[in-house]
Amino acid sequence: MSLQLRVPPTNQRVLPESVEHDFEPGLRDREHTPPPRDVADAGWGNGWETDFSESVRRLYAGYRGAVLPTLSALSLHVALSERWFQQREFDLRGARRILDVGCGAGQLTQHLLKHADREATIMGCDLTWEMLLRARRRVRHDAVQWVVGNLTHLPFDEASFDCVTCGFVLEHLPDVRRGLHELARVLTDGGRLLLLTTEDHWTGRWTARAWNCRALNRQELRRQCQEAGLVWKQDLWFSEVHRWFAVGGICVSLERASRCHSGNG
Ligand SMILES: C[S@@+](CC[C@H](N)C(=O)[O-])C[C@H]1O[C@@H](n2cnc3c(N)ncnc32)[C@H](O)[C@@H]1O
């Protein structure tokens, strides 16, 4: 896997190598702790964060973000989602520039690293720098670059990636369409998107309450994706049991429509 990042950076805020410490185990009492100096210099708190994103960041910086990888493992979300990459329901073959937006603790990033082509460059991006530190510690691979960024204003040029994953982030945005527009913007024409989000189903509503986010309606999301120039290709399920009970969230593979024909982006 190449260490050379070829994605053109636009005002990127790369997590500096020098930052290793996320103040655990004291995070519970220090949710308002400002970032280390070099992360701050990399763009934190320069006016790009709005109130909503600051409250989301605080949520994930704290103990809930710290236990997230364990919860993801217990719910089998990490193990079951690997099948999509293994069985090429979400096909990474040929993708050279891959982005994981809202990478959290690297739950999906680790699959990208394992199943992407050797030549691919992978970038993990998250609003919460504490999550990036956790991801970097868990994934432990130099091939992944970690960047602080907000889905509402991704710090990448148009058409920078031929593959994007975005797991359980959209429900945190005040305006879903804004996030979809950004995902479509950074994708190349024909680029692939794996989108996972909380559904307005009974389990989803419960999850949304617990994580202080929203639960989205599948039909509404489908319509919004279409408007953003994202073509809904295939509904995915963590397992047959999830499919039977329609639980686990909205998991879908999409494709970026051509800019020439769609008039989007
Ligand atoms: C539930 S975790 C999902 C982690 C991983 N993607 C997964 O599929 O398990 C949500 C992550 O999205 C991040 N996040 C929330 N809002 C975001 C935004 N507007 N831009 C970027 N990341 C965001 C949070 O900091 C958190 O790390």
The ligand as an SDF file (V2000), in Angstrom:
LIG
                    3D

 27 29  0  0  0  0  0  0  0  0999 V2000
  -21.3970    6.2830   15.1230 C   0  0  0  0  0  0  0  0  0  0  0  0
  -19.7650    6.8070   14.7130 S   0  0  0  0  0  0  0  0  0  0  0  0
  -19.5250    5.8600   13.2400 C   0  0  0  0  0  0  0  0  0  0  0  0
  -18.1560    5.2560   13.1410 C   0  0  0  0  0  0  0  0  0  0  0  0
  -17.9360    4.3650   11.9100 C   0  0  0  0  0  0  0  0  0  0  0  0
  -18.0800    5.1080   10.6970 N   0  0  0  0  0  0  0  0  0  0  0  0
  -18.8760    3.1850   11.8710 C   0  0  0  0  0  0  0  0  0  0  0  0
  -19.4770    2.9400   10.8200 O   0  0  0  0  0  0  0  0  0  0  0  0
  -18.9760    2.4810   12.8700 O   0  0  0  0  0  0  0  0  0  0  0  0
  -20.0350    8.4180   14.0600 C   0  0  0  0  0  0  0  0  0  0  0  0
  -18.7400    9.1910   13.8100 C   0  0  0  0  0  0  0  0  0  0  0  0
  -19.0610   10.2750   12.9330 O   0  0  0  0  0  0  0  0  0  0  0  0
  -18.3860   11.4270   13.3800 C   0  0  0  0  0  0  0  0  0  0  0  0
  -19.1540   12.5740   12.9080 N   0  0  0  0  0  0  0  0  0  0  0  0
  -20.3520   13.0250   13.3400 C   0  0  0  0  0  0  0  0  0  0  0  0
  -20.7380   14.1020   12.6520 N   0  0  0  0  0  0  0  0  0  0  0  0
  -19.7620   14.3290   11.7450 C   0  0  0  0  0  0  0  0  0  0  0  0
  -19.5550   15.3200   10.7390 C   0  0  0  0  0  0  0  0  0  0  0  0
  -20.4440   16.2910   10.5320 N   0  0  0  0  0  0  0  0  0  0  0  0
  -18.4470   15.2500    9.9780 N   0  0  0  0  0  0  0  0  0  0  0  0
  -17.5290   14.2640   10.1690 C   0  0  0  0  0  0  0  0  0  0  0  0
  -17.6550   13.3210   11.1140 N   0  0  0  0  0  0  0  0  0  0  0  0
  -18.7420   13.3530   11.9070 C   0  0  0  0  0  0  0  0  0  0  0  0
  -18.3290   11.3010   14.8850 C   0  0  0  0  0  0  0  0  0  0  0  0
  -17.2780   12.0740   15.4200 O   0  0  0  0  0  0  0  0  0  0  0  0
  -18.1160    9.7940   15.0470 C   0  0  0  0  0  0  0  0  0  0  0  0
  -16.7560    9.4790   15.0960 O   0  0  0  0  0  0  0  0  0  0  0  0
  1  2  1  0
  2  3  1  0
  2 10  1  0
  3  4  1  0
  4  5  1  0
  5  6  1  0
  5  7  1  0
  7  8  2  0
  7  9  1  0
 10 11  1  0
 11 12  1  0
 11 26  1  0
 12 13  1  0
 13 14  1  0
 13 24  1  0
 14 15  1  0
 14 23  1  0
 15 16  2  0
 16 17  1  0
 17 18  1  0
 17 23  2  0
 18 19  1  0
 18 20  2  0
 20 21  1  0
 21 22  2  0
 22 23  1  0
 24 25  1  0
 24 26  1  0
 26 27  1  0
M  CHG  2   2   1   9  -1
M  END
$$$$
